[in-house]
Amino acid sequence: MSNRKARGPSRRTVLKSAAAIGAAGSAANWTTALHAQSTRTLKLGLVTPRTGPLAPFAEADGFVVEAMRKLWVNGLAIGGRSYPVEIIVKDSTSNPARAADVAADLILKDKIDLMLVSSTPETTNPVSDQCELEKKPCISTVAPWQPWFFGRGGKPGTGFDYTYHFFWGLEDIIGTFVSMWNSLPTNKMVGGLFPNDGDGNAWGDKTLGFPPVLAKDGYKITDPGRYQNLTADFSAQIQAFRDAKAEILTGVPIPPDFTTFWNQALQKGFRPKIASVGKALLFPASVEALGDNGNGLSTEVWWTPTYPFKSTLTGQSCRELAAAYESATGKQWTQPIGFAHALFEVAADALKRTKDLGQPAAIRDAIAATALDTIVGKVEFGKMPPFKNVAKTPLAGGQWRRSSGKYKYELVIIDNSQAPAIPVADKLKPIT
């Protein structure tokens, strides 16, 4: 071997490599590029409802996945080595059976190392069940923890082996809604619009859901019973709420169902002072679909540009991440952006701490030990006994108001009773 070969890369080679790294991403990729390249590819599976009635939950997926692929173009640095990362995305089509099928494909055919899943119990639960069955580590989000845990037959103190979930719980949203309602004078009569799905059954549960807690706070809820998603006629529910003289509306319908319900309610003269509705009112597009009738509607707030957190992957603040989304897509920011991003934060952190990437149990153990300050707040498992598989994230309350800016509506934070770290901009105002 000549002296020339023994000296290592020339200055020209180093400079050329540096230029390539700079074109690919941030300066942080220098470290990754100089690590030994592993031939072992890490495969991440992602299941979300890209199409169907739950599609608004997955609207930000493409933006986030593309950002992760660019971030890891030179691999993910773990223990002095750089591992190529492949992200395989599957669409549940908003169908639980389809979600289970694509999860099985990812595990058995694609041989993924780690499953990521998001967006309502109809997606998170069947995917998590497949992972538990096949002993494949899984991180899920964007479903209240009760329907994810109890809806899968989870037992407090025992829980699950391979599946972990981060989000808020029904206790948080009930506390937030009641706090908002208490700020205005009403007759405390509440109409409950609960579909026959994982969320609706959990919210309307007479033992664990809204009814018993609201009763303790002096509210009386009228629950006409479960309806099927994509119902075309809500006359029975509207009449029940009118008969009860409900001045407050709550519920957890999918976006198209609330549009149908609200338009019919206004036509039939049901005009509550307050409408605090989960799921359907999370998204700007859903509120804009109501025209001027979207003004004053309120909802839970998981994440907004005003939240005081930043990404462990990119260093972006919530405002910077939202601005990047709007710049890339031309659309108004939407709440799931933060949690789609946080899924990859938690995944990367766990993989970096995994002692043996070839062992699913080792990845699982790293997930279980997670204590990470993400762009949606701290994700830490094991701090909520007896539910070891659950980590709670902060929740606030917001109201949609007409905007004088670029977009028709803006979501204003009006309650932080369950999350004091979240800044409040105003108080709840009655619907006019």
Wavefront OBJ file of the C-alpha trace (Angstrom):
o trace
v 0.000 0.000 0.000
v 1.406 3.457 -0.911
v 1.800 6.385 1.472
v -0.877 8.271 -0.448
v -3.494 5.598 0.311
v -2.524 5.370 3.948
v -3.045 9.066 4.686
v -6.887 9.001 4.425
v -9.092 11.408 2.488
v -7.557 14.431 0.778
v -8.522 18.032 1.557
v -10.404 18.151 -1.732
v -12.407 15.044 -0.790
v -13.302 16.470 2.614
v -14.436 19.772 1.097
v -16.487 17.959 -1.504
v -18.171 15.879 1.225
v -18.872 19.003 3.241
v -20.620 20.625 0.283
v -22.797 17.568 -0.213
v -23.722 17.527 3.460
v -24.596 21.213 3.434
v -26.852 20.766 0.420
v -28.632 17.867 2.060
v -29.483 19.442 5.398
v -28.268 21.183 8.511
v -24.728 21.344 9.852
v -25.746 18.723 12.384
v -25.448 16.170 9.587
v -21.628 16.625 9.725
v -21.517 14.318 12.729
v -23.732 11.757 11.059
v -21.726 11.798 7.834
v -18.447 11.223 9.636
v -19.771 8.230 11.553
v -19.346 4.779 10.138
v -22.218 3.974 7.796
v -24.223 0.941 8.857
v -25.609 -1.487 6.305
v -28.526 -2.095 8.683
v -31.573 -0.072 7.618
v -34.021 0.962 10.314
v -37.589 0.577 9.106
v -40.356 2.702 10.606
v -43.975 1.955 9.756
v -46.571 4.738 9.938
v -50.319 4.104 9.803
v -52.766 7.008 9.637
v -56.100 7.764 7.897
v -54.840 9.523 4.781
v -58.246 9.139 3.117
v -61.849 8.767 4.278
v -63.811 10.816 6.826
v -60.888 10.906 9.283
v -58.478 12.300 6.680
v -58.224 15.760 8.315
v -56.286 14.084 11.137
v -53.613 12.990 8.667
v -53.428 16.176 6.619
v -49.967 17.057 7.927
v -48.479 13.573 7.507
v -46.935 14.174 4.104
v -45.241 17.365 5.276
v -43.821 15.732 8.416
v -42.685 12.523 6.722
v -40.904 14.464 3.983
v -39.185 16.603 6.623
v -37.986 13.462 8.426
v -36.661 11.929 5.221
v -34.658 15.080 4.534
v -33.449 15.245 8.117
v -32.211 11.660 7.975
v -30.960 11.702 4.392
v -27.519 10.692 5.720
v -28.963 8.339 8.312
v -29.776 8.448 12.011
v -26.742 8.577 14.283
v -26.867 5.887 16.974
v -23.921 4.813 19.092
v -21.257 6.130 16.734
v -22.833 4.661 13.602
v -25.162 6.133 11.006
v -28.209 4.009 10.210
v -30.211 4.516 7.006
v -33.890 5.110 7.824
v -36.811 3.941 5.715
v -40.294 5.307 6.525
v -43.106 3.174 5.126
v -46.491 4.926 5.183
v -49.799 3.078 5.042
v -53.302 4.508 4.710
v -55.976 3.040 6.982
v -58.653 4.660 4.763
v -60.412 5.550 8.070
v -61.366 1.877 8.409
v -60.372 -0.128 11.537
v -60.206 -3.422 9.625
v -57.984 -1.857 6.995
v -55.786 -0.388 9.735
v -55.263 -3.858 11.205
v -54.489 -5.320 7.773
v -51.855 -2.759 6.806
v -50.298 -3.038 10.266
v -49.948 -6.790 9.772
v -48.344 -6.193 6.378
v -45.851 -3.756 7.836
v -44.879 -6.222 10.550
v -44.848 -9.491 8.613
v -43.963 -8.421 5.050
v -42.028 -5.187 5.391
v -40.281 -6.351 8.586
v -40.413 -2.951 10.263
v -38.453 -2.300 13.450
v -40.917 0.143 14.992
v -44.564 1.009 14.402
v -45.928 4.546 14.610
v -49.681 5.184 14.478
v -51.949 8.159 14.949
v -55.468 9.525 14.797
v -58.519 8.304 16.722
v -59.138 4.902 18.340
v -60.385 3.594 14.978
v -56.756 3.734 13.814
v -54.619 3.491 16.938
v -56.404 0.540 18.537
v -56.367 -2.063 15.739
v -52.764 -1.195 14.884
v -51.699 -1.383 18.528
v -53.475 -4.722 18.889
v -51.579 -6.146 15.913
v -48.301 -4.977 17.399
v -49.120 -6.481 20.782
v -49.999 -9.766 19.075
v -46.783 -9.864 17.022
v -44.547 -8.452 19.807
v -43.607 -5.429 17.741
v -42.864 -2.145 19.569
v -45.425 0.553 18.822
v -45.857 4.243 19.680
v -49.304 5.775 19.204
v -50.950 9.152 19.678
v -53.965 11.378 18.874
v -56.628 9.432 20.763
v -57.655 10.103 24.368
v -55.866 7.542 26.495
v -59.038 5.958 27.946
v -60.474 4.652 24.640
v -56.970 3.548 23.640
v -56.364 1.713 26.921
v -59.760 0.459 28.055
v -61.054 0.072 24.504
v -58.360 -2.564 23.987
v -59.179 -4.395 27.207
v -56.299 -2.909 29.141
v -56.135 -3.684 32.853
v -54.736 -1.090 35.278
v -51.537 -2.314 36.866
v -50.920 -4.773 34.037
v -51.288 -2.794 30.831
v -49.564 -3.931 27.658
v -46.106 -5.223 26.759
v -45.219 -3.629 23.419
v -47.588 -0.705 22.889
v -47.171 2.817 24.311
v -49.388 5.863 23.891
v -49.047 9.604 24.518
v -51.948 12.067 24.513
v -54.360 13.675 26.972
v -57.328 12.006 28.677
v -61.059 12.504 29.130
v -60.399 14.010 32.552
v -58.466 16.786 30.849
v -61.059 17.637 28.230
v -63.955 17.455 30.692
v -62.078 19.741 33.079
v -61.281 22.150 30.247
v -64.843 22.242 28.905
v -66.411 22.712 32.346
v -63.955 25.503 33.103
v -64.935 27.248 29.867
v -68.664 26.772 30.495
v -68.415 28.076 34.040
v -67.208 31.404 32.653
v -70.639 32.146 31.113
v -74.153 32.132 32.647
v -76.218 29.186 31.325
v -78.980 26.861 32.542
v -76.338 24.087 32.695
v -78.350 21.882 30.341
v -76.009 20.067 27.946
v -76.767 18.203 24.733
v -74.404 15.274 24.078
v -73.697 14.310 20.455
v -71.934 10.947 20.698
v -71.353 8.606 17.721
v -71.164 4.835 17.869
v -67.371 4.626 17.696
v -64.433 4.427 20.101
v -64.479 8.111 20.996
v -68.250 8.445 21.205
v -68.652 5.395 23.415
v -65.885 6.600 25.733
v -67.146 10.190 25.970
v -70.734 9.094 26.588
v -69.903 6.277 29.016
v -72.103 6.621 32.096
v -69.286 5.498 34.402
v -66.033 6.778 32.883
v -67.197 9.455 30.447
v -68.802 12.910 30.559
v -72.137 12.169 32.334
v -70.938 11.411 35.891
v -68.373 14.209 35.975
v -70.753 16.809 34.567
v -73.377 15.807 37.140
v -70.922 16.521 39.961
v -70.412 20.017 38.564
v -74.140 20.704 38.401
v -74.610 20.064 34.670
v -77.307 17.795 33.284
v -76.582 16.046 30.016
v -79.172 14.886 27.497
v -77.863 11.897 25.559
v -80.219 10.688 22.783
v -78.061 7.585 22.223
v -75.403 6.573 19.730
v -75.731 7.339 16.032
v -73.764 5.848 13.151
v -70.981 7.855 11.558
v -71.948 9.594 8.293
v -75.567 9.943 9.412
v -77.587 12.156 7.065
v -80.427 13.174 9.392
v -79.960 14.477 12.947
v -83.589 15.481 13.516
v -84.013 13.169 16.526
v -80.926 14.526 18.301
v -81.844 18.130 17.563
v -85.389 17.661 18.874
v -84.098 16.022 22.055
v -81.765 18.951 22.707
v -84.525 21.477 22.016
v -86.916 19.662 24.343
v -84.273 19.736 27.085
v -83.702 23.458 26.451
v -79.971 22.739 26.201
v -77.901 25.902 26.130
v -74.664 23.965 25.737
v -73.687 21.439 23.069
v -70.819 18.986 23.349
v -69.805 15.783 21.604
v -67.177 14.135 19.465
v -68.499 13.763 15.894
v -66.305 13.304 12.839
v -65.939 16.486 10.734
v -68.560 15.781 8.032
v -71.137 14.770 10.639
v -70.802 17.978 12.597
v -71.226 20.025 9.417
v -74.462 18.144 8.707
v -75.658 18.417 12.305
v -74.883 22.127 12.767
v -76.501 23.207 9.515
v -79.637 21.209 10.357
v -79.661 22.491 13.951
v -79.584 26.116 12.875
v -82.305 25.477 10.298
v -84.500 23.916 12.991
v -83.907 26.709 15.489
v -81.502 25.001 17.889
v -78.981 27.705 18.750
v -77.033 26.965 21.957
v -75.026 29.669 23.703
v -71.967 27.400 23.757
v -70.870 24.595 21.420
v -67.701 22.881 22.666
v -67.115 19.961 20.338
v -64.153 17.618 20.062
v -62.697 16.052 16.917
v -64.794 17.864 14.284
v -63.803 21.396 15.308
v -60.074 20.770 15.498
v -59.377 21.712 11.905
v -59.570 25.080 10.106
v -61.075 23.477 7.003
v -63.918 21.962 9.037
v -64.804 25.333 10.545
v -64.508 27.126 7.211
v -66.944 24.593 5.733
v -69.611 26.110 8.019
v -69.232 29.553 6.464
v -70.172 32.337 8.873
v -71.797 29.765 11.193
v -68.369 28.641 12.430
v -67.770 31.796 14.439
v -67.748 31.259 18.206
v -67.538 27.460 18.186
v -65.126 26.073 20.782
v -62.996 22.956 21.062
v -60.080 21.309 22.805
v -56.608 22.471 21.833
v -53.796 19.902 21.779
v -51.257 22.082 19.998
v -50.964 25.534 18.410
v -48.165 27.858 17.245
v -48.458 29.643 20.612
v -47.496 26.572 22.670
v -44.145 27.128 24.465
v -42.303 24.021 23.258
v -39.657 23.157 20.669
v -38.518 20.131 18.674
v -35.674 17.918 19.842
v -35.015 16.989 16.215
v -34.934 20.347 14.440
v -34.875 22.903 17.257
v -37.967 24.549 15.757
v -40.427 26.318 18.027
v -44.136 25.591 17.628
v -44.530 28.836 15.709
v -41.635 27.979 13.396
v -43.013 24.501 12.681
v -46.453 25.923 11.888
v -44.913 28.570 9.616
v -42.890 25.918 7.784
v -46.068 23.908 7.201
v -47.966 26.904 5.869
v -45.072 27.858 3.605
v -44.720 24.329 2.206
v -48.430 23.588 1.727
v -50.152 26.934 1.332
v -52.645 25.787 3.985
v -53.393 27.071 7.472
v -51.652 25.231 10.294
v -53.580 22.353 11.836
v -53.306 20.772 15.287
v -52.054 17.296 14.222
v -48.807 18.806 12.866
v -47.313 18.874 16.344
v -48.189 15.293 17.214
v -47.128 13.903 13.832
v -43.749 15.555 14.432
v -43.604 14.374 18.056
v -44.133 10.749 16.992
v -40.794 10.886 15.195
v -39.158 12.723 18.095
v -40.123 9.945 20.494
v -39.166 7.260 17.961
v -35.700 8.729 17.304
v -35.027 9.234 21.003
v -35.991 5.650 21.823
v -33.928 4.182 18.983
v -30.882 6.161 20.077
v -31.183 4.670 23.568
v -31.841 1.090 22.405
v -29.133 -1.316 23.556
v -29.694 -3.852 20.760
v -31.546 -2.649 17.660
v -32.024 -6.214 16.506
v -34.200 -7.070 19.502
v -37.823 -5.782 19.574
v -37.833 -6.097 23.358
v -34.835 -3.785 23.584
v -36.615 -1.121 21.512
v -39.696 -1.583 23.695
v -37.642 -1.090 26.851
v -36.174 2.114 25.453
v -39.671 3.423 24.652
v -40.840 2.604 28.174
v -37.955 4.662 29.589
v -38.812 7.747 27.514
v -38.703 11.130 29.274
v -38.472 13.654 26.449
v -39.399 17.339 26.102
v -41.033 17.339 22.665
v -42.785 19.930 20.549
v -46.099 18.896 22.194
v -44.728 18.945 25.739
v -43.041 16.323 27.884
v -43.612 12.686 26.959
v -42.730 10.485 29.916
v -44.002 6.968 30.477
v -44.249 5.405 33.921
v -45.391 8.637 35.606
v -49.084 7.766 35.572
v -49.528 4.592 37.639
v -51.263 2.230 37.280
v -51.181 2.985 33.530
v -47.531 2.339 32.672
v -48.115 2.512 28.913
v -49.581 6.035 28.946
v -47.924 9.465 28.931
v -50.130 12.543 29.185
v -49.606 15.750 27.199
v -51.073 19.182 28.000
v -54.518 20.297 26.842
v -56.101 23.750 26.620
v -59.402 25.155 25.393
v -59.912 27.363 22.343
v -62.574 29.265 20.445
v -62.761 29.913 16.720
v -63.033 33.605 15.915
v -63.281 35.486 12.633
v -59.849 36.619 11.585
v -58.757 39.844 9.929
v -55.651 38.127 8.628
v -54.885 35.717 5.801
v -57.288 32.996 6.940
v -61.012 33.227 7.705
v -60.807 31.932 11.280
v -58.212 31.807 14.015
v -58.182 29.542 17.070
v -57.850 31.642 20.233
v -56.714 30.012 23.499
v -59.371 30.795 26.128
v -58.699 28.280 28.916
v -55.575 26.776 30.474
v -57.106 25.387 33.666
v -55.600 21.934 32.967
v -52.302 23.247 31.548
v -51.161 26.502 33.215
v -48.004 26.649 31.085
v -50.110 27.368 27.990
v -50.651 31.140 27.472
v -54.282 32.353 27.345
v -55.332 35.108 24.923
v -58.988 35.732 25.876
v -62.102 34.338 27.573
v -64.977 32.321 26.119
v -67.661 34.427 24.421
v -71.219 33.221 23.703
v -72.106 32.232 20.156
v -73.849 35.107 18.382
l 1 2 3 4 5 6 7 8 9 10 11 12 13 14 15 16 17 18 19 20 21 22 23 24 25 26 27 28 29 30 31 32 33 34 35 36 37 38 39 40 41 42 43 44 45 46 47 48 49 50 51 52 53 54 55 56 57 58 59 60 61 62 63 64 65 66 67 68 69 70 71 72 73 74 75 76 77 78 79 80 81 82 83 84 85 86 87 88 89 90 91 92 93 94 95 96 97 98 99 100 101 102 103 104 105 106 107 108 109 110 111 112 113 114 115 116 117 118 119 120 121 122 123 124 125 126 127 128 129 130 131 132 133 134 135 136 137 138 139 140 141 142 143 144 145 146 147 148 149 150 151 152 153 154 155 156 157 158 159 160 161 162 163 164 165 166 167 168 169 170 171 172 173 174 175 176 177 178 179 180 181 182 183 184 185 186 187 188 189 190 191 192 193 194 195 196 197 198 199 200 201 202 203 204 205 206 207 208 209 210 211 212 213 214 215 216 217 218 219 220 221 222 223 224 225 226 227 228 229 230 231 232 233 234 235 236 237 238 239 240 241 242 243 244 245 246 247 248 249 250 251 252 253 254 255 256 257 258 259 260 261 262 263 264 265 266 267 268 269 270 271 272 273 274 275 276 277 278 279 280 281 282 283 284 285 286 287 288 289 290 291 292 293 294 295 296 297 298 299 300 301 302 303 304 305 306 307 308 309 310 311 312 313 314 315 316 317 318 319 320 321 322 323 324 325 326 327 328 329 330 331 332 333 334 335 336 337 338 339 340 341 342 343 344 345 346 347 348 349 350 351 352 353 354 355 356 357 358 359 360 361 362 363 364 365 366 367 368 369 370 371 372 373 374 375 376 377 378 379 380 381 382 383 384 385 386 387 388 389 390 391 392 393 394 395 396 397 398 399 400 401 402 403 404 405 406 407 408 409 410 411 412 413 414 415 416 417 418 419 420 421 422 423 424 425 426 427 428 429 430 431 432
